[in-house]
């Protein structure tokens, strides 16, 4: 009896020690991550501050130099013509100098204002701004219920479909921006250029670069594959992402031009579909389920085709047409992805 009791005490002691050290380790990890985020934030602020100071001083120096040059030329001209009519020319030169000074003064103040406004615009590009989607036509459920599901669920899978140039990247980026404002998830993108995106979106090339508790937007058309069999590689990539999504609390939005590029198993695992207008021939090559969804709302797409940013959400929580604006940081570079390579 004593031996059993001792074994139990020993087992519980070991479990307690393990739990204790595990908690200590998690605290250390959290603290180290906090220091990394703090360091990155301070580095960004310092970098932008020095960029602004250097820009301001360069502009001020240029204004002073140009003003000095104009005054020197004016003085030389006045001295050369002073012999002809000293009194009249000196009077004119004084009046002209007063006008030049007024003009330069106004120009300098305008330049400084432009510098401040430009710098503010550049800084604002790095701050995510959420947008409320405008409901155009409801089919089932409520949009806010779907959005609550989307932003509070640890791991969701969404597929964005539509013809070229219909705004698939725009709705994907708009949702990423909403995730950045409304959740604490890490924001990642794959198949885009980092230079075209704000700093709070990290572009990755490998799945191993993605941390837990994240949202990933993948543009199939922008992902670089070494093999000729791009369709096979695309499915392989999506399968790998789906395999780790639930374990890493990873939410995924996958942009593709046509569902025929995807394996049926990947479509079955999707929690929701985001449909943009499709071309006539494209519908004929869609997977049967996607084709059925499109067919049920064909008339709606036709009736609402004049709406800019027209999008159809399809899920268990909500089905309906919404209108989305472009993300706050949007540019043509974002939509082109790797097309310029």
PyMOL commands that set and color helices and strands:
alter all, ss='L'
color gray80, all
select helices_A, chain A and resi 2-81+86-124+143-152+168-182+194-196+207-209+220-222+230-245+259-261+264-268+280-284+288-296+298-303+332-336
alter helices_A, ss='H'
color red, helices_A
select strands_A, chain A and resi 134-141+157-161+186-190+202-203+214-219+250-256+272-275+310-315+318-323
alter strands_A, ss='S'
color yellow, strands_A
deselect
rebuild
show_as cartoon
